[in-house]
Amino acid sequence: MPGPRIKFRTRPKKLGARKRVRSKSQKKRLLEAGLDEKYVNKLTERGIRDELKKAARKKVAKKKPVAKKKTVAKKKPVFKKKPIAKKKQVAKKKPVARKKPTSKK
């Protein structure tokens, strides 16, 4: 009877050291964004992430639109047109009057 299936990949465990480094860098970013240090120290991990999202939105909103450079329209190559020979005007023939059909009774 075969043994239990060995999964080729497992979910990585959260390590305390990495978590502390991550939270420290996030707090640093919040302080750079202009938040008060006392307020940032009281925040939970969830609160820190929410504040970072808010800061990112404000940063995007503050970005000034980049002035577009004036682009010079490229001139299309001009092809010389061949002169068209004038057609002779032909006198139009007058339409022939048709006879009206007579109704037979």
N, C-alpha and C positions, 0 to 999 in steps of 0.2 A: 504494500500500500504506500503511495507516494506521500511525502511530507507536506507541510503547509507551503503555500505558494510564497516565494520570496519576491517582494515587490522591488522592481528595479529602481524605484525612486520614492523617497519619503519626504514629507514636508519638513523643511528645516525648522529647528527649534529656535525660539527667541532666546538670545543670550543677553544676560544682564549688562555686560560691558558694552556691547554694541548699542543696546537700548539707551544706556546713559550717554554715550557719545552722540547719538542721534538727537536725544532730547536737549542736550547741551547746545548743539549747533542750531537747533530750532529756536531755543530761547535767545541765542545770540542774534539770529535774524530778526526776531521780534523787537529786540532792543534797537537794532539798526533801523527798523521801520518807524521808530519813534514812540514805542510804548514805554510806560513807566516800569522801572525795575521791580518795585514792590508788587505791582499788579501781576507782572509776568511770573514772579516766584510763587505766587499763590495759585496760579492756574494748574489744572490737572493736565494730563497728557492730551486728553480729548479737547480741552479748552485751548491748549497751545496750537493744535492742528487747526481748529476753527479760526483762531486769530490769524494764523498764517494764510488761510484762504481769503479772509477779509483783506489782509494787507496786499495780497496778490491782485485782488480785484481793484483796489484803489490805485495800485501801481499801473495797471493797464489803463484805467480811466484817465490818469494824469498824463499819459504819454501824448505828446502833441503830434498831430498828423504831420507827416513828412511832406514838405512842399515838393510838388512834382516838378521835375525839370521840364522846361519847355522843349518839346521835341520838334525838330524841323521836319516837316513832311518831305519825304523823298519825292523828287520829281520823277514822274513816270516818263519813260523814254517816248519821245514823239516820233511817230512813224509818218513819213510823208505819204499822203494819200495820192494815188494815181488819179489824174483828172478823168472824169467820166465823160465819155463821148455823148454829146447831146443826141437824143433820139429825134428822128424826124417826126413831126406831128402829122398823123394821118387823119384826113378828113373823115369824121364819123358819118356813117351812113344813117339816113333817117330810117326809123323803124317802119316796117311795112304794116299798113293797117290790115288787120285780120277781119275776115268776114264774121259777122255774128251768126252763131248757129240758129237756125230757125227751128222752132219747135213743131213737130209733126203731131197733128191731131186727127 
